[in-house]
Amino acid sequence: MPDLTPGARFPDLELPDHAGNVRRLSELVGGDPTVLQTYRGWWCPKEQAFLRERLVPFQEEVEVAYARIVSLSVDAPEVAAAFRAGVGARWTFLCDPERTAQTELNLRETTDTTNDPYVPAVFVLRPDLTIHTAYNGYWYWGRPTTDELARDLRDVTREIRDDWDAPTP
Protein backbone atom coordinates (compact mmCIF):
# COMPACT_ATOMS: atom_id res chain seq x y z
CA MET A 1 0.00 0.00 0.00
CA PRO A 2 1.34 3.43 -0.85
CA ASP A 3 2.23 5.92 1.84
CA LEU A 4 -0.31 8.78 1.57
CA THR A 5 1.20 11.04 4.22
CA PRO A 6 2.92 14.41 3.75
CA GLY A 7 6.33 14.00 2.15
CA ALA A 8 5.40 10.79 0.29
CA ARG A 9 4.77 10.73 -3.46
CA PHE A 10 1.18 10.16 -4.58
CA PRO A 11 0.92 7.42 -7.25
CA ASP A 12 0.71 8.70 -10.84
CA LEU A 13 -2.74 7.30 -11.59
CA GLU A 14 -4.03 6.79 -15.12
CA LEU A 15 -7.84 6.77 -15.31
CA PRO A 16 -10.67 7.96 -17.54
CA ASP A 17 -11.99 11.45 -16.92
CA HIS A 18 -15.59 12.68 -16.92
CA ALA A 19 -15.51 12.74 -20.75
CA GLY A 20 -14.16 9.19 -21.00
CA ASN A 21 -10.62 10.24 -22.00
CA VAL A 22 -7.80 8.40 -20.25
CA ARG A 23 -5.72 10.89 -18.27
CA ARG A 24 -2.57 10.63 -16.19
CA LEU A 25 -2.50 12.52 -12.88
CA SER A 26 0.95 14.00 -13.55
CA GLU A 27 -0.32 15.48 -16.83
CA LEU A 28 -3.32 17.03 -15.07
CA VAL A 29 -1.07 18.52 -12.39
CA GLY A 30 1.17 19.88 -15.14
CA GLY A 31 3.71 21.68 -12.98
CA ASP A 32 1.24 23.42 -10.68
CA PRO A 33 0.17 22.97 -7.05
CA THR A 34 -2.91 20.75 -7.04
CA VAL A 35 -5.82 19.89 -4.77
CA LEU A 36 -6.73 16.22 -5.28
CA GLN A 37 -10.06 15.24 -3.77
CA THR A 38 -11.37 11.69 -3.45
CA TYR A 39 -15.10 11.58 -2.88
CA ARG A 40 -17.78 8.99 -2.20
CA GLY A 41 -19.99 9.67 -5.20
CA TRP A 42 -22.62 12.00 -6.61
CA TRP A 43 -25.29 10.56 -4.32
CA CYS A 44 -23.68 11.65 -1.04
CA PRO A 45 -25.09 14.89 0.46
CA LYS A 46 -21.77 15.55 2.25
CA GLU A 47 -19.94 15.45 -1.09
CA GLN A 48 -22.52 17.71 -2.70
CA ALA A 49 -22.13 20.22 0.14
CA PHE A 50 -18.31 20.11 0.07
CA LEU A 51 -18.17 20.72 -3.67
CA ARG A 52 -20.92 23.36 -3.80
CA GLU A 53 -19.95 25.27 -0.66
CA ARG A 54 -16.15 25.00 -0.70
CA LEU A 55 -14.53 23.81 -3.92
CA VAL A 56 -16.74 25.39 -6.58
CA PRO A 57 -16.58 28.91 -5.06
CA PHE A 58 -12.80 28.42 -4.68
CA GLN A 59 -12.18 27.31 -8.29
CA GLU A 60 -11.80 30.82 -9.73
CA GLU A 61 -9.04 31.68 -7.23
CA VAL A 62 -7.33 28.37 -7.97
CA GLU A 63 -7.44 29.02 -11.72
CA VAL A 64 -5.97 32.54 -11.57
CA ALA A 65 -3.29 31.40 -9.10
CA TYR A 66 -1.91 28.75 -11.51
CA ALA A 67 -3.09 25.85 -9.40
CA ARG A 68 -5.40 22.93 -10.12
CA ILE A 69 -8.21 20.86 -8.65
CA VAL A 70 -8.81 17.21 -9.57
CA SER A 71 -11.61 15.05 -8.14
CA LEU A 72 -11.67 11.24 -8.09
CA SER A 73 -14.50 8.80 -7.40
CA VAL A 74 -15.89 5.41 -8.37
CA ASP A 75 -18.55 7.10 -10.50
CA ALA A 76 -18.66 6.18 -14.19
CA PRO A 77 -17.65 8.97 -16.62
CA GLU A 78 -21.22 9.84 -17.62
CA VAL A 79 -22.27 10.07 -13.97
CA ALA A 80 -19.22 12.16 -13.04
CA ALA A 81 -19.91 14.46 -16.01
CA ALA A 82 -23.49 15.04 -14.88
CA PHE A 83 -22.43 15.63 -11.26
CA ARG A 84 -19.64 17.99 -12.37
CA ALA A 85 -22.06 20.02 -14.49
CA GLY A 86 -24.72 19.98 -11.78
CA VAL A 87 -22.45 21.53 -9.16
CA GLY A 88 -20.84 23.96 -11.60
CA ALA A 89 -17.30 22.57 -11.46
CA ARG A 90 -14.85 23.27 -14.31
CA TRP A 91 -12.00 21.01 -13.24
CA THR A 92 -11.29 17.40 -14.20
CA PHE A 93 -13.11 14.54 -12.52
CA LEU A 94 -11.30 11.19 -12.72
CA CYS A 95 -13.37 8.02 -12.73
CA ASP A 96 -12.52 4.67 -11.18
CA PRO A 97 -15.65 2.52 -11.63
CA GLU A 98 -13.51 -0.65 -11.68
CA ARG A 99 -12.00 0.46 -8.35
CA THR A 100 -8.44 -0.34 -9.43
CA ALA A 101 -6.93 2.90 -8.09
CA GLN A 102 -9.13 2.71 -5.00
CA THR A 103 -7.60 -0.70 -4.23
CA GLU A 104 -4.07 0.49 -5.07
CA LEU A 105 -4.47 3.52 -2.79
CA ASN A 106 -6.22 1.58 -0.02
CA LEU A 107 -8.90 4.30 0.11
CA ARG A 108 -11.99 2.09 0.22
CA GLU A 109 -14.64 3.22 2.65
CA THR A 110 -15.45 0.01 4.48
CA THR A 111 -18.66 1.20 6.16
CA ASP A 112 -20.60 1.51 2.87
CA THR A 113 -20.94 -1.98 1.43
CA THR A 114 -23.65 -0.93 -1.04
CA ASN A 115 -21.75 1.69 -3.06
CA ASP A 116 -18.17 0.63 -2.23
CA PRO A 117 -16.95 4.26 -2.47
CA TYR A 118 -13.69 6.06 -1.81
CA VAL A 119 -12.90 7.37 1.64
CA PRO A 120 -13.36 11.14 1.29
CA ALA A 121 -9.92 12.72 1.43
CA VAL A 122 -8.13 15.81 0.15
CA PHE A 123 -4.46 15.94 -0.76
CA VAL A 124 -2.53 19.08 -1.66
CA LEU A 125 0.17 17.99 -4.10
CA ARG A 126 3.39 19.55 -5.30
CA PRO A 127 3.98 19.38 -9.07
CA ASP A 128 6.07 16.19 -8.68
CA LEU A 129 3.06 14.59 -6.88
CA THR A 130 4.69 14.83 -3.45
CA ILE A 131 1.98 15.17 -0.82
CA HIS A 132 2.22 18.51 0.96
CA THR A 133 -0.89 18.07 3.12
CA ALA A 134 -3.43 15.27 3.60
CA TYR A 135 -6.93 15.68 5.05
CA ASN A 136 -9.17 12.79 6.08
CA GLY A 137 -12.72 13.83 5.26
CA TYR A 138 -14.52 10.75 6.54
CA TRP A 139 -16.06 13.03 9.13
CA TYR A 140 -17.18 16.25 7.45
CA TRP A 141 -15.16 18.43 9.86
CA GLY A 142 -11.99 16.65 8.77
CA ARG A 143 -12.25 18.27 5.35
CA PRO A 144 -10.23 21.40 4.68
CA THR A 145 -11.72 24.86 4.58
CA THR A 146 -10.91 27.11 1.64
CA ASP A 147 -8.65 29.11 3.97
CA GLU A 148 -6.65 25.96 4.76
CA LEU A 149 -6.42 25.06 1.07
CA ALA A 150 -5.32 28.59 0.18
CA ARG A 151 -2.61 28.42 2.85
CA ASP A 152 -1.41 25.02 1.58
CA LEU A 153 -1.39 26.15 -2.05
CA ARG A 154 0.47 29.33 -1.05
CA ASP A 155 3.10 27.25 0.76
CA VAL A 156 3.63 24.99 -2.25
CA THR A 157 3.77 27.97 -4.59
CA ARG A 158 6.48 29.56 -2.45
CA GLU A 159 8.49 26.34 -2.67
CA ILE A 160 8.26 25.91 -6.43
CA ARG A 161 8.20 29.40 -7.96
CA ASP A 162 11.69 30.85 -8.45
CA ASP A 163 10.39 34.38 -8.75
CA TRP A 164 8.24 34.39 -5.58
CA ASP A 165 10.56 36.84 -3.84
CA ALA A 166 11.15 39.00 -6.90
CA PRO A 167 10.96 42.70 -6.11
CA THR A 168 7.90 44.53 -7.32
CA PRO A 169 8.54 47.48 -9.64
C-alpha positions in Angstrom: 0.0 0.0 0.0 1.3 3.4 -0.8 2.2 5.9 1.8 -0.3 8.8 1.6 1.2 11.0 4.2 2.9 14.4 3.8 6.3 14.0 2.2 5.4 10.8 0.3 4.8 10.7 -3.5 1.2 10.2 -4.6 0.9 7.4 -7.3 0.7 8.7 -10.8 -2.7 7.3 -11.6 -4.0 6.8 -15.1 -7.8 6.8 -15.3 -10.7 8.0 -17.5 -12.0 11.4 -16.9 -15.6 12.7 -16.9 -15.5 12.7 -20.7 -14.2 9.2 -21.0 -10.6 10.2 -22.0 -7.8 8.4 -20.3 -5.7 10.9 -18.3 -2.6 10.6 -16.2 -2.5 12.5 -12.9 1.0 14.0 -13.6 -0.3 15.5 -16.8 -3.3 17.0 -15.1 -1.1 18.5 -12.4 1.2 19.9 -15.1 3.7 21.7 -13.0 1.2 23.4 -10.7 0.2 23.0 -7.0 -2.9 20.7 -7.0 -5.8 19.9 -4.8 -6.7 16.2 -5.3 -10.1 15.2 -3.8 -11.4 11.7 -3.4 -15.1 11.6 -2.9 -17.8 9.0 -2.2 -20.0 9.7 -5.2 -22.6 12.0 -6.6 -25.3 10.6 -4.3 -23.7 11.7 -1.0 -25.1 14.9 0.5 -21.8 15.6 2.2 -19.9 15.4 -1.1 -22.5 17.7 -2.7 -22.1 20.2 0.1 -18.3 20.1 0.1 -18.2 20.7 -3.7 -20.9 23.4 -3.8 -19.9 25.3 -0.7 -16.2 25.0 -0.7 -14.5 23.8 -3.9 -16.7 25.4 -6.6 -16.6 28.9 -5.1 -12.8 28.4 -4.7 -12.2 27.3 -8.3 -11.8 30.8 -9.7 -9.0 31.7 -7.2 -7.3 28.4 -8.0 -7.4 29.0 -11.7 -6.0 32.5 -11.6 -3.3 31.4 -9.1 -1.9 28.8 -11.5 -3.1 25.9 -9.4 -5.4 22.9 -10.1 -8.2 20.9 -8.7 -8.8 17.2 -9.6 -11.6 15.1 -8.1 -11.7 11.2 -8.1 -14.5 8.8 -7.4 -15.9 5.4 -8.4 -18.6 7.1 -10.5 -18.7 6.2 -14.2 -17.6 9.0 -16.6 -21.2 9.8 -17.6 -22.3 10.1 -14.0 -19.2 12.2 -13.0 -19.9 14.5 -16.0 -23.5 15.0 -14.9 -22.4 15.6 -11.3 -19.6 18.0 -12.4 -22.1 20.0 -14.5 -24.7 20.0 -11.8 -22.4 21.5 -9.2 -20.8 24.0 -11.6 -17.3 22.6 -11.5 -14.9 23.3 -14.3 -12.0 21.0 -13.2 -11.3 17.4 -14.2 -13.1 14.5 -12.5 -11.3 11.2 -12.7 -13.4 8.0 -12.7 -12.5 4.7 -11.2 -15.7 2.5 -11.6 -13.5 -0.6 -11.7 -12.0 0.5 -8.3 -8.4 -0.3 -9.4 -6.9 2.9 -8.1 -9.1 2.7 -5.0 -7.6 -0.7 -4.2 -4.1 0.5 -5.1 -4.5 3.5 -2.8 -6.2 1.6 0.0 -8.9 4.3 0.1 -12.0 2.1 0.2 -14.6 3.2 2.7 -15.5 0.0 4.5 -18.7 1.2 6.2 -20.6 1.5 2.9 -20.9 -2.0 1.4 -23.6 -0.9 -1.0 -21.8 1.7 -3.1 -18.2 0.6 -2.2 -16.9 4.3 -2.5 -13.7 6.1 -1.8 -12.9 7.4 1.6 -13.4 11.1 1.3 -9.9 12.7 1.4 -8.1 15.8 0.2 -4.5 15.9 -0.8 -2.5 19.1 -1.7 0.2 18.0 -4.1 3.4 19.6 -5.3 4.0 19.4 -9.1 6.1 16.2 -8.7 3.1 14.6 -6.9 4.7 14.8 -3.5 2.0 15.2 -0.8 2.2 18.5 1.0 -0.9 18.1 3.1 -3.4 15.3 3.6 -6.9 15.7 5.0 -9.2 12.8 6.1 -12.7 13.8 5.3 -14.5 10.8 6.5 -16.1 13.0 9.1 -17.2 16.2 7.5 -15.2 18.4 9.9 -12.0 16.6 8.8 -12.3 18.3 5.4 -10.2 21.4 4.7 -11.7 24.9 4.6 -10.9 27.1 1.6 -8.6 29.1 4.0 -6.7 26.0 4.8 -6.4 25.1 1.1 -5.3 28.6 0.2 -2.6 28.4 2.8 -1.4 25.0 1.6 -1.4 26.1 -2.0 0.5 29.3 -1.1 3.1 27.3 0.8 3.6 25.0 -2.2 3.8 28.0 -4.6 6.5 29.6 -2.5 8.5 26.3 -2.7 8.3 25.9 -6.4 8.2 29.4 -8.0 11.7 30.8 -8.5 10.4 34.4 -8.7 8.2 34.4 -5.6 10.6 36.8 -3.8 11.1 39.0 -6.9 11.0 42.7 -6.1 7.9 44.5 -7.3 8.5 47.5 -9.6 
